[in-house]
């Protein structure tokens, strides 16, 4: 009998024998209060301790591939449902009984790191799905990546990225897998919303390819310099990832005209300029019209004003100045 049921039983006993005696009546309510408190605590602890793992609708991890085979066979090997073991909220499948027994004997040795999410993404403060063909064994630990681009990013500094992933993993879990702000991103200052999305969710690549402002989709996103960019397609997202400095708006997506006067103002992405190959957003039609009266002059002033503003406010929450 668990603790909760034990106290319920005590409550029932107290109730049955209480009669009209006041002390029994008080005991009843005290026991009931304790039972409720213990139940709520147990539920809260269960929610906190629930493992954060990358599983499919059947609760299977690693897309059904054998976790042990990555170590013994040095390649992905599909598991067999007849050799199955549940561990930390995930169902593992194995190719052989021998592999199943090895895992059961020491699951922490063979389990994928970071809940079987992309290790490089975790090092950047978020989760991403995996491709089992990207696996590697690092310091005796199984790590997997999202795709070739993630593999390349990871391999630039394997030990450093592993240390970052270890550091950020608990924070990512506590944030439900959503992007956290990493220490490296505190060096930047962007006009983002509370979710870290820049440009009100408009696609920066569309201004160059389609010559128009288009609202992006959360399905297609990229992270750059502490801001999340959204896109209308995966093609645009990939283009941005290849050359982010080319497509990201100048001045952290603050109004270009206002920046010429050292002011931080919000933008309406429907009003924009491409100057010297760079995207500049404006606050309004009025700001756009004024900026266009002397584009080279205002851009030159904004270029001078922006660096000290970014340095002074790096890592801080967005704050707007009074209008120009």
N, C-alpha and C positions, 0 to 999 in steps of 0.2 A: 504493500500500500504506500503511495507517495505521500509527501507532506501535506499536500492540499487535501487529499481524500481523508487523511488522518484527522485533520481539524474539522472537516465537514462531519465526520462521524462523532467527534467530541461535541460539536454543536448540537447534533441530533439527540445525543444522550442527555446533554444539559437541558435541552428543551423538554424532553420527555419527563424528566424528574424535577422540573422547576416548580411545578404547582403554582402556588401563590407567593412563594418565598422570594423576596426582593433580591437576595444575593444570587439566586439561580438566574433570575432575569438579567442581572448585570453580567454574570458570567457568559450567558448566551450571546449577548451583544459584543462582549470583548472577544470571544472566540470567533465570532462571525467576522469582525473587523480584521483580526489576524489572518484568517483564512483568505479573505479578499486581498489583503496586502501581499501575502505570499504568492497568490495566483498572479497578480499583476507583475510582481518582481520576476517570477519564473518566465512569464511571457516576454518581458523586456530583455532578460538575459538570453533567451532563446533567439530573439531577433538580432541581438548584438553578435552572438557567437555563430550565427549561420554563415557557413563558408561562402566566399565570393568566388565562384568558379565558372568557367566558360563551358557550359554543357548544352546539349541539344534538347529538344522537347521530350526525349525519353530519359533525360538525365545522364546521357553518355558524354564523357569527356574525350578530348583528343580526336574527335570525329570517328571514334571507334577504333583508333589505332592502338597498338600494343606499346605501353609506356616502357616496358623492359627492353623491347627489341631495339629501341634507339641506342641503348648501351651495349647490348650483346651482339646485335647484327649490324649496327651502325647504319641503319636505314629504317624508314617507316614500314611497318608490317601491320596489315589489317588484323584486328582481333576477332576472336570467335565468341559469339554470345554464350556458348556453353562454358567458357572459362571467364567468369565475371566476378568482380569484387567491388563492393561499395566502400568508398573511403572519402571522408571529409566532404560529404554532400555530392559526390560524383560517382557514377558507375564506370569502372574501368573494364575494358575487354582485353583478353590476351590470346595470343596465337596458340599457346601450348599450356598444358598443366604445369610444366616446369616454370614457365614465366609467371604464371599465377602464384605459384608457391614462393618464388623469389620476391615478388611484390608484397605478398602478405607478410613475409618475414621482415621486410624493411621498406615500408611504403614511402617514407620520407626520402629514401635514397633515389627512388625511381620516379617519383611524381613530378609533373611539369611545374616549373616555377611560375609564380604570379598568376595562379589559378588557370593556367593554360591560355592566358591572353598574351598578346604580342609584347615581348620584353622591351623592345625599343620604344614602343608607344608608352609603356609604363615609365620608362626613363624620362619621357617628355611630359609626364603628368596625366596620362589618360589611358583608356583601354582601347584595344582594337582586336579584331578576329585574327586567326592564324592560318597559315598554310604549313602542314606538317613537313613538307619538303624543305622548309627553311631551318630546320632544327640544328642545334649545335650543343655540345656538352662543354660547359664552362665551369671550371673548378669542381668538376664532378656533378654539376647541376644541369638538368635538361631545360633549355630555353628555346622558345620558338618565336618566329617573327610573322608579320602580316604579309609581306611581299618582298620582292627584290630590293625595292627602294629602302625598306626598313632594314634589310640585311646589310646594305651598304652603309647606312647610317650607324648601325650597331657596330660594324667592323672598324669604323674609324677610331673607336676607343672602347674596346670590349670591356676591359676591367673598370674603366671610368663609368661607362653606361650601366654596367651591372650594379655598381655602387649606387648610382642615382636611382635605378629601378628599386633596389632594396630600400632606399630612403623614402621614396615617394609612394611605394605600394600601400602602406597603411593609410595614407592620406587619400589616395585614389579610391580605396575600398570604402572609407568613411564618406566619400563624396558620391558613392554609387556608381563609380566608374567614369563620372564626368570629369572634364578637364579641371585640373587644379592649377594654380599659378605657381610656377616653379621659381627657384631662386634666380636662375638665369634671366627669366622674363621680367624680373624687377628692375632690370636696366633699361626698360622701355616704357614709353608713355603713349597710350592710344585712346582715342575717343570711342570707347566701347560701352555696351550696355551692361546690366548686372550679370548677364550670362557670358560676358567676355566677347560678344559678337560685335564686329566692327562694321561700319558703313550701313547701319540699320539692316544688315543682312543682304545688301545688294552685291551682285557678282562683279568684282573688279575687272575680270578678263573681258566681260561683255562690252565694256567701253571701247576696248581696242579691236575686238573681233567683229562686233555687231554695230558699233558706233551708237549704242543706246544703253540706257540704264535698265537693268533687269534684276528682279528680285531673285535671290538665290534660294537654295533648298538645303535644309539640315542634313539631307541624305548625302550631299556632296560638300565636304568641308576640308579645311586645311588650317593649320596653326602656324603663325609666323609672328615673331617678335612680340609675343604675349597677347596676340589677338586671334580670334577665330574668324576666318573668312568663309562665306558660303557661296555656292556656285549653282548655275542652272544645270550643269551636267558634269559627269565624271571627267570628260575631256577637258573642260575648263579647269577643274580642280587639278588635274595632272599638269596642265600647262602652267598653272600658278606655282605648283611645287617645284617645277624645273627652273623657274626664274621669278621667284617671289618679289625681289627688289624691283623688278621691272613693272609689275602689275599693282603692287600695293600703293595706295594713295599717299601723297606727300603730307608732311606735317601731322602724322598720326591720325589722319582723317578729320582734323579740325578744319574749319573754314579757311580757305586760302586767302581770301580778301582780308578777313579779320586778322589773320596771322601776320600780314604785312604791317599791322599796327601793334603787333605783340599781344593780340587778344585770342583767347581760346573760345570759340563759338561753335555750336552744333551745326550740322549740315543737313541739307536736303539733297540726297544723292541724285535727284532729277536735274540738278544744276551742277555742271561740271565743265572742266577744260582738260585737254591734253596738251601740255606745254613741254617742249624739248623731250618728248617721249615719256613724260610722267603724268600721272592722273592727279588732278587737283579738284577737290570738291568744294562747293560753296554753300553758304548758309541759306540763301534764298535767291529769287530772281533779281532782286535789287542788288545783292552783293555780286552776283554773276555779271550784271550789266556794268557795275562800277569797276570790277576787276578787268573787264574786257576793254576799258578805256585806255589802259596802259599795262598790258599783260607782262611785258619784259620787266617793267619797273616794279610792279607789285610783287612779281615772283622773286625778284632780286631781294626786295625788302623782307619777304617772308622767309627766304633762305637764310637770312642773317638772324632773324628773330627766333626761329624754331630751335636751334641747338641748345641755347641756354634754358629755354622753357622746358625742353625735354629732360635736360640734365637735372633741373631743379625739382621736377615733378615725377621723375622716374619711380615706378612702383606704387604711386599714389592713386587714389580714386579720382575719377574724372570730375573736374570742376570747371564751370564756364565763367567767363568774365562778362562784364557789362558790354552792351553793343558798341560798335564803333560809332 
